[in-house]
């Protein structure tokens, strides 16, 4: 490891949706001359293999730490702290040239305490947008309550956040709604999010033109200071090669990418709807049946990435494709059973709309591709992201909301068919935001923030810029 440049520890939360954008940031920091030690866990080494192979520079090292047990999120976060904190402390103290700073995921707020013990700064990386990050932090800071937790339609408002967003109780974080005050796991989770705003800086995978009011709000209300909040996204657009490339982004495709592209090349411009609900979500039987029936009735061309159940899902609760469905949609429907080359699909000129669960990585990939966003959020920050797309940006159309709102197949067919219309207002706005995203990373706002971030990290390496 070179000692002539700023040395940073980059620590992603061990889940694909969190690892991928932080790999993109790591790629950019390396290309700007910083030295990185990347922390990984054994279960995620296959995901990182192509990244590590494509960055053979002496400026990149990796540190393998134990996997957390396969348990629920809150317990997993505590387990990571218990396992990794003493190992990292010893590693730092015995390293001949240890990192000058830590950049870690917002689920790893406890690394702020580690950084304080080591007398180095910690920067929090948000894989969510500024809007969702602000709402989530407000929730855990203020801990609003409902008098009747069984009233799922109780409306919870956030008046201190721009546009005063309001959500029914059932759309609030499942962790927040179901855990009890005083529960050690809940209190640990809350402490992690509060520690994020005690950290030295914040890096967000977003861009000013997408979330201007929310980024400004974050700068003014984080307690960190506006000069240490950097919006550097969409990270996937800074370098078209990215950290792991568009074709293998997030994992190996279940079908050859070229086979999908060949199928798309036979279709007209903006005539295909791409459907994917992310790497974790499973559709229920009712969701699956209505969507499949809607696709049949719509007559549109579509690609559907269908997730397969695993040990996390009770098979009785998971929907499967109806018998004979693939035969009935042959020629206009392409089914991918498992992981799809999502970015390559979205960037193809034939794809006009994206039916998505609104995970932030998918949101940014859709925005960067200029497609109409059909929103069907399932949980976490996805309801917030859907509101941003539909109500604030005007590039999205609401389709469903978890299991609380499932349209019948006739209504789904109508929306799907209309989503590929050329003169759709949402399509025109999507194209404008795509251009804004490209401008942001090609000399615009995100490029400037990235340059400023690198400058400040280099100053840290030179022993300057550590004051609060």
N, C-alpha and C positions, 0 to 999 in steps of 0.2 A: 504493500500500500504506500503510495507516494505521500511524503510528508510536506510537499510544497504547496498543497492546495487544501482548502477547507474540507474537513472530513466529517460526514454526516451519517448518523444511524437512521435508517428508514425502516419503520416497523408497521406493516399492514396488519389489520385484523384478519385472522385466517379464514376468510370466506371469499369466494370468487368475486362477488360484486364489490368487495372492498379492496381486494388485491389488485384487480385490473387497473383502476385509475391511478393507484399509487405506483404501480409499475410504469405507467405513462409518465408520471411526474419524475420518477427516478431516471428514466431514459433522458428526459430533458435536462435534469441536473448534471448528468454525466456528459451530455453534449456541450454543456456550458463550462466544463472543466473541473467540476467538483469531484471529490472522492466519496464513495458511498460504501457503507456496509449495509447490506440488505438482510433483514432478519426473515427467515422462513421456517416453516414447520414441515415435517416429513410428508404429511398427507397432501401438501400443496406443491411439493417439488415437481410433479409432472406439469402443473400449470406454469411453473417458472422455468422449465427446462429450456424452451426456445429463447426466452429472454436472456438467460445466463449464457447460452451458446452464442448469441449475437452480440454480446458485450464482453469481449475477452480482455479488455483493457485492465491494466494493473490498478486503475482507479475504482474498480468494482470488486468487492469481496462479498461473500455471504456467510451468514452465521445461522446454523441449524439448531433450533431449540425444540423441546418436546411438544408434541401435539397435545392440545387440551382433550379431556375426555369428551365423548359424544353425549353431551347433556344439553339442557336448555340454555338459552342465551345468557341469562343472568348468572347462572352457576358457572357457565363457561368463562365468562369475563372474570369472575373471582378466581377461578382455577388458573387462568393465564397469569394473573397477578401473583398468585402464590407460587407457581412454578417458575416463572420467568424473572421476577424481580431479583431474587438472590443470585441467579446465574448471571444476569446482566450486570449487577453491581460488581461482582467478582471479575467479570470480563473487562469492564471499564477500568477497574483499579489495577489490573495486571497487564493491560494493553500498553505497548511501548509508545503508541501514538493514538490515543483514543479519540473518538469523535468529539467535535466541538459543540454539537447540537443534536437533538433528537427530533425527527418528524414522525409522528405516529397518528394512527386513525382515531377518530373521535370516540370510539368504543374503548380506547385505551387511555382514558384520562388519568389513570393511576401513574402513568409514566411521567406526569408532571412532578409527582413526589420524588420519583427516582432522579429526575433532572435536578431538582432542588438539592437533593443529597449530594449529587455530583458537582453542584455549582455550575451547571451549564443550562442554556435555554432549551425549552421544548416548544415546538410548533405543532399545533393540532391540524390534521388534514381532514377536511370534510368531504366524504364521497357523495354527500347530498348537496343540494343547492342551498343558496343563502336563505331562501324563504323557508324551506323545511327545517334547516338548522336553527333558524330563529324561533320558529313555532315550538320545536322540540325542546329547546333550551328554556323558553318561557314556561312551558309546561312543568318542567322539573324545578325551575327556580321558584315559581309561585304556587305550585301544587294546588290548583283549583279543584273543588269537589262538587259533587252532586248530592243532594239530600236523598235521592233515591237511585242507587246504582242500577236498579232493574229497569229504570226508564231509559231505554236505549235512545230515545228521540230527544232527550234533554240536550239543549243547545249550549255549547261552551264557546265563549268568545275570547278573542285575544286583542283587546282594544289598543294595546301599545304597539302593535305591529301594523305596518302600512296596509291600508284597505280593510282593517279590522276584521280579519277572517273569523268565521264562525263554523263550527262543525258539530253534528250530532254526536252524542256520547259514544255511540258504537264505532265511530271513525277515529276516536282518540286511541293512542298507542295501547295495544293489548297489554303490554307490560305494566303500564301505568294503571289501567283499569282493574286488572286482576290481582296485582300484588298489594299487600297491606303495609301501611306505614309501620315502621319498626322492623319489618322483615329485613334480615341482614343483606340478602341479595338485592332487594329494592334500594336500600340505603347506599349500597356500594355503587349501583348504577347511577343514582342521583349524584353521588360524590364525584363520579367520573365526569359527568356532564358539567358540573359546576367547576371542576378543575380545568376543563377546556378553556374557560374564560379567565382563568388565572394564569394561563400559559403565556409565553412570550409573544406568540404570533399565531395567525390563522391563515391557512391556505385553502381556497375553495375551488372546486372543479366547476366553475361557472364563468359567465362573462357579463360585463356591465350592461350591454345592450339587451340581454335576456332578463336580468333581474335587478335593474338599476336601483329601484327604490329599496329593495331588500338588502342589497349590498351596502347602500348608504346607511340604512338602519343598523346593520350589523357593525359597521365602522363606528357608529355613534353610540351604540349601546352594549358593545362587548366588554368594555372596561379595559381592553387591550390597547386601544389607540388606533386611529384611522390609518396611521402610517405603517401599521404592522398587520393589516388585513389585505391579502392579495388574492385577486380573482384571476386565475390563470387558465381557464377552460375555454372551449372544450378541449381537454388534454389530448384526446385522440386525434385532433386536427392539426396540432402543432407540427407534427412530422408525419407524413403519410405512411411511412414505415411503421410508426408507432413503436410501442415497446415490444409487442409480440406479433405485430402484423395483422392486417384486417381479415385474412382468411382463417387464421387459427386463433383469433381473438377469444380468449376465455376457455378454449378447449378444442379438441378435434371434432370436426363435423361428423354427424352420423351418416352423411352421404357425401360423396365427392363434390367439392364446391363447383367444379366445372360442369357437373351434371345439372346442378341447379341453375347455373348461369346460362347454359345451353337452352334449358326450358324457358327461361325468362326472355331470351333473345327472340323467341318466336312470338312474343306477345307485344301488343301495342303500348305506346307510351302511357304511363299512369293508369294502366288497366288492371293491375294486380294489387290485391290486398295481402299484406304479410301479417301473420298472426303468431304472436308468441307472448307467453305469460311469464317469462323469466326462468331462472335456473332452479327456483324453489317452489313456485306456486303450482298447485294441482287443481283442476276444475272438478267440481262436484258432478254428480250424474245429471242433475237438472241443467247446470250450466253447459255441460258438454252436449246434451241432447238438443237444447234450444239453439246453440251456436251451430252445430252440425246441420240442423234442419234449416236454419236461416241461410247458411251458405248454399245449401241445395236450392232453396227457393230464389236466391238472389241472381243466380246465373252468372256471377262474376268469376274471374280468374283469381286464384288465391294460392298462397303457400302457407301451410300450417305446421308449426313446430310443436309437436305433441309430446309433452313430458311423460316419462314412464314412472309409475309408482316405485318407491323404494321403501326401506325399513321405516322411514319417517311417516309414511302415510298408511292409514288403514285402507286396504284395498276395497272394502265395502263402501267407503266414502268417496272413492275416486271414480270419475267418469271415464268411460272408454268410448272409442268411436263406434257408432252404430253398425250393425252387421250390414255389409254390402255398400257402405258409404263410399269407400274409395272407388269401387266400380262405377257407382252412379255419377261421380264427379270426374271420372277419368278424362284426361285431356285438358281440363281447366282447373283441376285441383292437384297440388303437389304436397304430399304428406311427408314430413320428416319426423321420424320417431326418435327423438332425442335432440342433441345439440345441433343448432343450425349455424351456418356461416352468416350471422345476422348482418354485420356491417356490409359485407359484399352484396347481400340481397337488397338492403335498403338503398344502397348507392346505385343500383341498377335503374336505368331510365324507365323500365316497365313498371316499377313499383310506385303506386300513387298514394297508398294509405297504409297505416301501421296500427293494427289493433293490439294494444299493449296494456300491461298491468301498471305501467307508469313508474317502474323503478328508475332511479335517476340515470343510470348508465344507458338504459333504453331510451329515456327521454332525450338525452344528449345525442345519441346516435340517430334518432329520428329527426331532431332539429337540424343536425349537421347534414342530413340527406334531403331536407326540404320536402318531406312527405306530410300529408294530413295525419294527425294523431287521433285515433279512435280510442278513448280512454275507458278502461275497466279496472280501476284500482282494487286491490285486495287487502292491503294492510300497510303497516309501518308508515313511511312518509308518502305513500302513493296517492292518498286522497289530497294531500297538499299539492303534490306535483300536478295532479289532474286539474285542480282549481287554477293553477298557474297557466296551464296549457289552454283551458277552455275559456275561463272568465277574464284573465288578465292579458294573455297574448293573442287569443282568438285564433289559434291554430289547431284547436282540438274540438272534437264532438263527443259528448258523453254517450256511452253505450251501456255500461253496467256499473254497479258498485258492489263488489264482493258478492255475497249471497243475498243481500238485502234488496238489491234491485237487479232483477234478471228479466230482460225484455223477452217477450214471446218471439217466436221465430219469424212471424210476419213483419214485426217492427224491426227486428235485426236485419232481415233481408232488405228492407227499404233503406236503412242507414248504410248498409254495406254497398248497395248498388249506387247510392248517391255519392258515396265517398270517393269514387273514381271519376266523377264528373270533372271535366276540364275547367269549367268556369266557377268552381266552388270558391267562395271568398276565403275560406280557410287555406286553400291551396296557394292563393296569391300571397297571403301573409306568411305562410310557411317558407315560400321562396325568398321573401325579403329577410326573414330571420336567418335562413341558411347563409345568405350573403353577409349578413352582419357577423355571424359566427366565423366565417372564413376571414373577414377583415380583422376581427379581434385578434386572431392568432398569426396574421401575416402583417405585422407592423402596427397593429391596433392596440386596444386597451389591455388585452391579455398578454400580448408580447411585452408591453411596457411593464406590466406588473411582474411578469416572470423575470425580466432583466433586473428590476428593483429587488426582487426576492433574492436572486443570485448575488447581487451586490452586497446585500445585508448579510447573507451567509458567509461570504468571503470576509467581510469585516469581522464576523464572529471568529473565523479562523485566525484572523490577525490580532484577536484579543480586544476588538472594539465592538460597540453596538449592543452591549449586553444590558444596558440600563433599562428599567421598567418604564 
